Amino acid sequence: MTSDRDGLATLQLKVGGMSCSFCANSIERALDRVKGVVETHVSLAHEETLVRYRAGDGEVPARVQETLRALGFSIRDPRRVEAFEEQAREERRERRDLIMAATAAITLFLAMSAMWLDLWQMRDWHAWTAWAIATFVFCWNGRRIIHKAWGAARRGITNQHVLLSVGAIGAYIGGVLGAPVPFLDWYGFVGFPAVDFFGVVVFLTTYHLLSGYISYRVRTRASESVRRLLEMQPATARVVREDGEQEIPIDGVVVGDRVRIRPGERIPVDGRVLEGESVVDESLVTGEPIPADRSAGDEVIGGSINQAGTLLVEVTRTGEESFLQQVARHVEEARAMKPGIILLVDRVLRVYVPVVLLISLAALLFWGFAPDAWSEQPSWVRALYAAVTVLVMGYPCSLGMATPLALIRGGGMAAGRGILVRSGEAFQTLKDITHVVLDKTGTVTGGRPRLAAIEPLGEVSAERLLALAATAEMPSEHPLGRALVEAAEQRSLKLPQPEEFQAVIGAGVVARVDGGQVLVGTRRLLRERGVAVAPAEEILVRHEARGRTAVLVAREGRLLGVLVIADTIKADAAVAVAAMQADGLVTLLVTGDNERTARAVADEVGIDQVHAAVQPQEKAERVRQLQRQGARVMMVGDGINDAPALMQADVGAAIGAGTDIAIESSDIVLIGQRLGAVLDARRIGASSYRKTVQNLWLAFLFNGIGVPLATTGLVHPAWAMIAMALSVSAVLANSFGGRLLSPLPGDGQSPAPASDAPAEAQTESRFRVPGIHCGACVEIIETGLRLEPGIAWVRGDADHRTVLVGHSGALSPERIADLIRQLGYRVQPGGAEPV
């Protein structure tokens, strides 16, 4: 529970047992009636409820939990590790029940087939064996279905669980009515095939468990965001006490403690620097690639990385007040407040289920009373048979597979274009997107500092200027220095090791190259060493006005020129933004960077609106403001600071080379980092939604024919099983038949896979990529490179940190190396080797 500035407190709970969007709606309606509750948000996808209530009323949390339990839902704390473990246990339980039910269904099907083919003579005990199997499968393997159906039915909600339970109970009744009891001289109602009816119970339950398991896997694949975020905070801190340094658990650190952080370590707490100077990577907060200089008196944030000197930090915030905990809370709140959508299946079921129930009742009453109208005896046996078979035929077993199978098909289409879709709801929402909110760093720009311009002064050449600066920066680990070294290596310039080297924190470097002193850094560094910087002032002002970093270079007291470093704009950014706008989308740039830099980037790519200097929680609030105005919002980002907004947006799209928390908070992942993939995703979403609609029509087609026929009381239950098989086959054929990667509207310019191109001479090149750490890195590089025309195949090796590429002779190794760099990985100098 947390308190807001406006006098409201927030209660967030994990709610188990929600099965459809109407469950979420019923929770909202019930909790809104609880005394003291001001606002309620329910997330079906993440099974969470967020309640805002008057902070002075301490009884509200208990009343809210009591109401949820009365509605039949379970409750747990969303931030406890046990919640994730419980989710894993639930998945194992679902899988175990499915395997058991499927085994029983196959066994019963083989036995029934033998009877139908007269290979096995029917015995009385066969009916009761089938009864035992049906009872076990429905009452044990399907116990959660029954519980959810009862909870929904008593709240007036008709969903697929209600329909399955009614159909299975109807078939169960049919089987009991036809089951023989020889010792009572009872051989069942004539025309009620007990084994077949019990078989229908097993098949209905098994199909429902299968579709439920597929849907469960699709829905719960996302969402360990909070745990991943909190894992970024080190488990221990090195606290300086009177008796020396002690390494203690982070929970034991209190405000006022002094913590020592050495180079390369992640800062464990929020605090203020007491001693030392360093360069700190705070991209966690701002998303910006340029590290910040930190010295005595400056603030540091837990989770950022200390890159250079040793720091002694006084702790200023711990626990719920720390930055990481606050971002975790904002992610949670965004997850619960994410706009819910009533899925197409639920909208259909709201009408379909009552109609089937009414038809079943009508068939019962008709055959029970109508024969009197033409002077015949009422046939209650036929009436019961008709009512039961209507319920059996009324269950569309492929209904639960319609959406997941469309998602799998659309996911295949998306993967071919470097897009991973992680949310089934995204497919329904993508077609309705009206606004695209773009982060700057890593989304519109490359996310890494690169050499953008060389401005020599006097007679020195551009190559000589860069070579001097890069040589001086060779031992440096500063990102700006690495950018200069990489630029020189890409130009194949010779870079000897400097004879002397000194890093000046916050200013630059001083080195001795070829016997002369070289300065590379800021105005302050050069002025302190007597170098006049006035000749470069106009160049500095011009580039700084565009949000770039200008680095001065001097040798032996003489100013040689300026090297301009910037987070360069992605090659396809301007084209992608123009395409979005041509498609009717409103584009916005929302960044933690300053106004000047943000405006410069927005103007260069043509973005409509700019919001600069925005904090993580403020990004999510900007998205909420658009949603309150009726907009459907897609957020595209890559940093931890984007995570709350990615979660809040109707569709969150993370850049594949981004942070784990951003990817886990998103609905789709753009593996290849192409900004144009945003439009591809939108078109694929629209295509997949159409496929979902087609699947639903097919799922209901057999029921639309079977239910009216069942009202006659003449349809054998075996036809229900035939209808199941046919409807599932039809949905599968529609989802995966034909060309899986069919062309998309307006996709004529998408590169065709290299394997489809005419055969031509191929070259193999091997690249050494030190940044490869695991199989996920290899997957990102392989998927990104395959999108490039001319690349036939890619094989990455995580153990040896190499990438082997088969490509056409027209595609140079330098171009491939640049593509790997665009994916966020450094290619070792001279790393391209012909094979």
Protein Blocks (a to p, Z undefined) as FASTA:
>chain_A
ZZdfkopacdddddehiabfklmmmmmmmmmmpghiabdcddfklopacddddfklmklm
mmmmmmmmmnopacddfkbfklmmmmmmmmmmmmmmmmmmmmmmmmmmmmmmmmmnopac
cdfklmmmmmmmmmmmmmmmmmmmmmmmmmmmmnopacfklmmmmmmmmmmmmmmmmpcc
fknopgbjehiafklmmmmmmmmmmmmmmmmmmmmmmmmmgoplmmmmmmmpcfbdcddd
fkbccdddfklpcehiacdddehiacfbdcddfbdcddddfklmnopabdcdddehiacd
ehiacfkbccddddfbgcjlpmklmmmmmmmmmmmmpccdddfklmmmmmmmmmmmmmmm
mmmmmmmmmmmmnopacdfklmmmmmmmmmmmmpcfklmmmmmmmmmmmmmmmmmnopac
fbfklmmmmmmpcbdcddfehplmnoiacdfbdcdehjbdfklmmmmmmmmmmmpcbfkl
mmmmmmmmmnopacdddfbdcddehkbccddeehiacddddfklmmmnopafklmmmmmm
mmmmnopacddddeehiafbdcdddddddfklmmmmmmmmmnopacddddfbdfklmmmm
mmmnopabdcehiafklmmmmmmmmmmnopacddddfbfklmmmmmmpmbdcddfklcfk
lmmmpmbdcfkopaklmmmmmmmmmmmmmmmmmmmmmmmmmmmmmmmmmmnopacfklmm
mmmmmmmmmmmmmmmgcjfkacdehilmpccdfklpccddddddddddfkbmbfklmmmm
mmmmmmpghiabdcddfklopacddddfklcfklmmmmmmmnopacdehkaccZZ
